[in-house]
Amino acid sequence: MSDGGMDESARPGIRPVDARALAGAHFRYFDFVMVAFVVVLLLSNVIGAEKRSVIDLPGIGPWPFGAGILFFPVAYVLDDVLTEVYGYARARRATWAGFAALIFLGVMEWTVVHLPVAEGWTGQAAYERVFGVGGRIIFASLCAFWAGDFLNALVLAKMKIWTGGKWLWTRTIGSTVVGEGVDSLIFYPLAFYGLADWPVETLLMVMLSQFVLKVSWEVVLTPVTYAVVGWLKRREGIDVFDRGTNFTPFTTRV
């Protein structure tokens, strides 16, 4: 997992550059990574956000967790890749694209669920159960994603400057601890606090397990992150440092 402190920009064919010098630059693979980020984000919210699953842990017993944990952390890994390879400003742009996509998802779900039902169609109840998650969960998801993802990118970009581009694993894991921690702290109370089938004890257990599993996923996927980051840096020929970057989240300007 460790790179021995080697500066990624010291690798042959990779040129270290400040992000502000790349304002109008075009990259071959940025769009593909951003699309992958948005797709994972949307599917994680559609398929796994509400389902509560359980695993029987030896010595502990049944431990509940949200099913979305299996895939949602991949979005944070991709956010790490975007920030590490292309800089905070482009990662910020991807975050706003994901935020807009989540809003559209919520509007589309609400509209389709509430459309008049054709005579003879018997799937409305199931459709409402799957897609009628309600405004509360959508609002919680938007707030948690917005805060957590921006913090994840911010911490990683700052740590990259502090470490001089060395020890990638410290900033991918460190940024995940902050970003995913804030995400879990915001989402679960906003989405489920006070609901009859979500007692406080269960809510706290799921929230804790979500955080632990998300960070664990980041650790497990670290070799993959290294491979993807290294490949993209070699292909793009640059290693971006966010010296002089405006870290406000309230813009999409690159």
C-alpha positions as CSV (number, residue, x, y, z in Angstrom):
1,M,0.0,0.0,0.0
2,S,2.8,2.4,0.8
3,D,4.7,4.1,-2.0
4,G,7.7,4.6,0.3
5,G,7.2,8.3,0.2
6,M,7.9,8.6,-3.5
7,D,6.6,11.8,-5.1
8,E,4.4,10.7,-8.0
9,S,5.5,13.7,-10.1
10,A,9.1,12.3,-9.9
11,R,8.1,9.4,-12.1
12,P,9.3,9.6,-15.8
13,G,6.9,11.4,-18.1
14,I,4.9,13.1,-15.4
15,R,5.2,16.9,-15.0
16,P,4.3,18.6,-11.7
17,V,2.2,21.7,-12.3
18,D,0.0,24.1,-10.4
19,A,-3.7,23.8,-11.0
20,R,-4.1,27.4,-11.9
21,A,-1.8,27.0,-14.9
22,L,-4.3,24.4,-16.4
23,A,-7.4,26.6,-16.4
24,G,-8.2,26.0,-20.1
25,A,-6.5,22.7,-20.5
26,H,-8.3,19.7,-22.0
27,F,-7.6,16.2,-20.7
28,R,-8.2,13.0,-22.5
29,Y,-9.7,11.0,-19.7
30,F,-11.3,13.5,-17.3
31,D,-14.8,13.2,-18.8
32,F,-14.8,9.4,-18.5
33,V,-13.8,9.5,-14.9
34,M,-16.4,12.2,-14.1
35,V,-19.2,10.1,-15.9
36,A,-18.1,7.0,-13.9
37,F,-18.3,9.1,-10.7
38,V,-21.9,10.3,-11.5
39,V,-23.1,6.9,-12.6
40,V,-21.9,5.2,-9.4
41,L,-23.4,8.0,-7.3
42,L,-26.8,7.7,-8.9
43,L,-27.0,3.9,-8.9
44,S,-25.9,3.8,-5.2
45,N,-28.7,6.1,-4.3
46,V,-31.3,4.3,-6.4
47,I,-30.5,0.7,-5.5
48,G,-29.0,0.7,-2.0
49,A,-29.8,3.8,-0.1
50,E,-32.8,2.5,2.0
51,K,-32.3,-1.2,2.4
52,R,-31.0,-2.3,5.8
53,S,-29.1,-5.5,5.7
54,V,-27.4,-7.6,8.4
55,I,-24.3,-9.7,8.8
56,D,-23.6,-12.2,11.6
57,L,-20.2,-11.3,13.0
58,P,-18.3,-13.9,15.0
59,G,-18.2,-13.0,18.7
60,I,-20.5,-10.0,18.1
61,G,-23.7,-11.4,16.6
62,P,-26.1,-9.7,14.1
63,W,-24.7,-6.3,12.9
64,P,-27.0,-4.2,10.7
65,F,-25.6,-2.1,7.8
66,G,-27.0,-0.1,4.9
67,A,-26.8,-2.1,1.6
68,G,-25.5,0.9,-0.3
69,I,-22.2,0.6,1.5
70,L,-21.2,-2.1,-1.0
71,F,-20.9,0.3,-3.9
72,F,-21.3,3.9,-2.7
73,P,-17.6,4.2,-1.5
74,V,-16.5,3.7,-5.1
75,A,-17.8,7.2,-5.7
76,Y,-15.4,8.5,-3.0
77,V,-12.6,6.5,-4.6
78,L,-13.3,8.2,-7.9
79,D,-13.5,11.6,-6.2
80,D,-10.0,10.8,-4.8
81,V,-8.8,10.0,-8.3
82,L,-10.3,13.2,-9.8
83,T,-8.7,15.4,-7.1
84,E,-5.3,13.7,-7.1
85,V,-5.0,13.6,-10.9
86,Y,-6.9,16.7,-12.1
87,G,-7.0,18.9,-9.1
88,Y,-9.7,20.3,-6.7
89,A,-11.4,22.6,-9.2
90,R,-12.2,19.7,-11.7
91,A,-13.2,17.5,-8.8
92,R,-15.5,20.3,-7.6
93,R,-17.1,20.4,-11.1
94,A,-17.7,16.7,-11.0
95,T,-19.3,17.1,-7.5
96,W,-21.7,19.7,-8.8
97,A,-22.5,17.5,-11.8
98,G,-23.3,14.7,-9.3
99,F,-25.4,17.0,-7.2
100,A,-27.4,18.1,-10.2
101,A,-27.9,14.5,-11.2
102,L,-29.2,13.6,-7.8
103,I,-31.7,16.5,-7.9
104,F,-32.9,15.3,-11.3
105,L,-33.2,11.7,-9.9
106,G,-35.3,13.0,-7.0
107,V,-37.6,15.0,-9.4
108,M,-37.9,12.1,-11.8
109,E,-38.7,9.6,-9.0
110,W,-41.4,11.8,-7.5
111,T,-43.0,12.6,-10.9
112,V,-43.1,9.0,-12.1
113,V,-44.4,7.6,-8.8
114,H,-47.2,10.2,-8.8
115,L,-48.3,9.9,-12.4
116,P,-51.9,8.5,-12.8
117,V,-52.0,4.7,-12.9
118,A,-53.3,3.0,-16.1
119,E,-56.3,0.8,-15.5
120,G,-55.3,-2.8,-15.1
121,W,-51.7,-2.1,-14.0
122,T,-51.0,-3.7,-10.6
123,G,-47.4,-2.6,-10.0
124,Q,-48.0,0.8,-8.4
125,A,-47.6,-0.4,-4.8
126,A,-44.3,-2.1,-5.6
127,Y,-43.1,0.9,-7.6
128,E,-43.9,3.3,-4.7
129,R,-42.1,1.0,-2.3
130,V,-38.9,1.0,-4.4
131,F,-38.9,4.5,-5.8
132,G,-41.1,6.5,-3.5
133,V,-38.4,7.1,-1.0
134,G,-39.8,10.5,-0.1
135,G,-38.4,14.0,0.1
136,R,-36.7,13.4,3.5
137,I,-34.3,10.7,2.2
138,I,-33.6,12.7,-1.0
139,F,-32.9,15.8,1.0
140,A,-30.6,13.9,3.4
141,S,-28.8,12.3,0.6
142,L,-28.2,15.7,-1.1
143,C,-26.9,17.4,2.1
144,A,-24.7,14.5,3.0
145,F,-23.2,14.1,-0.4
146,W,-22.6,17.8,-0.9
147,A,-20.8,18.2,2.4
148,G,-18.9,14.9,2.5
149,D,-17.7,15.0,-1.1
150,F,-16.4,18.6,-1.0
151,L,-14.6,17.9,2.3
152,N,-13.1,14.7,0.9
153,A,-11.7,16.6,-2.1
154,L,-10.6,19.6,0.0
155,V,-8.7,17.4,2.6
156,L,-7.0,15.4,-0.2
157,A,-5.9,18.5,-2.1
158,K,-4.5,20.2,1.0
159,M,-2.7,17.0,2.2
160,K,-1.1,16.7,-1.2
161,I,0.5,20.1,-0.8
162,W,1.6,19.3,2.7
163,T,3.2,16.0,1.7
164,G,4.7,17.3,-1.5
165,G,2.8,14.7,-3.5
166,K,4.2,11.8,-1.4
167,W,2.4,9.0,0.5
168,L,-0.8,8.9,-1.6
169,W,-2.4,6.4,0.7
170,T,-2.3,8.9,3.7
171,R,-4.4,11.4,1.8
172,T,-6.8,9.0,0.2
173,I,-7.6,7.3,3.6
174,G,-7.3,10.6,5.6
175,S,-9.7,12.4,3.3
176,T,-12.1,9.4,3.4
177,V,-12.2,9.5,7.2
178,V,-13.3,13.1,7.1
179,G,-15.6,13.0,4.1
180,E,-17.3,9.7,4.8
181,G,-17.6,10.6,8.5
182,V,-19.4,13.8,7.7
183,D,-21.5,12.0,5.1
184,S,-22.7,9.4,7.6
185,L,-23.2,11.9,10.4
186,I,-25.5,14.0,8.2
187,F,-27.4,11.3,6.2
188,Y,-28.7,8.8,8.7
189,P,-30.1,11.3,11.3
190,L,-31.7,13.5,8.6
191,A,-33.1,10.5,6.7
192,F,-34.3,8.1,9.5
193,Y,-34.3,9.7,13.0
194,G,-37.7,9.3,14.6
195,L,-39.0,6.6,12.3
196,A,-40.7,3.6,14.0
197,D,-38.5,1.0,12.2
198,W,-35.3,2.9,12.9
199,P,-34.8,3.0,16.7
200,V,-32.0,5.2,18.0
201,E,-29.8,2.2,18.9
202,T,-30.2,0.7,15.3
203,L,-29.6,4.1,13.8
204,L,-26.3,4.6,15.7
205,M,-25.2,1.0,14.9
206,V,-25.9,1.4,11.2
207,M,-24.2,4.9,11.1
208,L,-21.1,3.5,12.9
209,S,-20.9,0.4,10.7
210,Q,-21.4,2.6,7.6
211,F,-18.4,4.7,8.5
212,V,-16.2,1.8,9.5
213,L,-17.0,-0.1,6.3
214,K,-16.6,2.9,4.1
215,V,-13.1,3.6,5.4
216,S,-12.3,-0.1,5.3
217,W,-13.3,-0.1,1.6
218,E,-11.0,2.8,0.9
219,V,-8.1,0.8,2.5
220,V,-8.9,-2.3,0.6
221,L,-9.2,-0.4,-2.7
222,T,-6.0,1.5,-2.1
223,P,-3.9,-0.7,-4.6
224,V,-6.6,-0.1,-7.2
225,T,-6.5,3.6,-6.5
226,Y,-2.7,3.6,-6.9
227,A,-3.0,1.7,-10.2
228,V,-5.7,4.1,-11.7
229,V,-4.0,7.2,-10.5
230,G,-0.6,6.1,-11.8
231,W,-2.1,5.1,-15.2
232,L,-4.0,8.4,-15.6
233,K,-1.0,10.6,-14.6
234,R,1.2,8.8,-17.1
235,R,-1.4,9.2,-19.8
236,E,-2.2,12.8,-19.1
237,G,1.5,13.6,-18.4
238,I,0.8,15.8,-15.4
239,D,0.6,15.8,-11.6
240,V,-1.6,18.7,-10.4
241,F,-0.9,20.5,-7.2
242,D,-3.6,22.9,-5.8
243,R,-1.2,25.7,-4.9
244,G,-3.1,29.0,-5.2
245,T,-6.4,27.2,-5.8
246,N,-9.7,28.9,-4.7
247,F,-11.2,26.2,-2.5
248,T,-14.7,27.7,-2.3
249,P,-17.3,25.0,-3.2
250,F,-19.7,27.7,-4.6
251,T,-18.5,27.7,-8.2
252,T,-18.0,25.3,-11.1
253,R,-15.2,27.4,-12.6
254,V,-12.0,25.5,-13.4
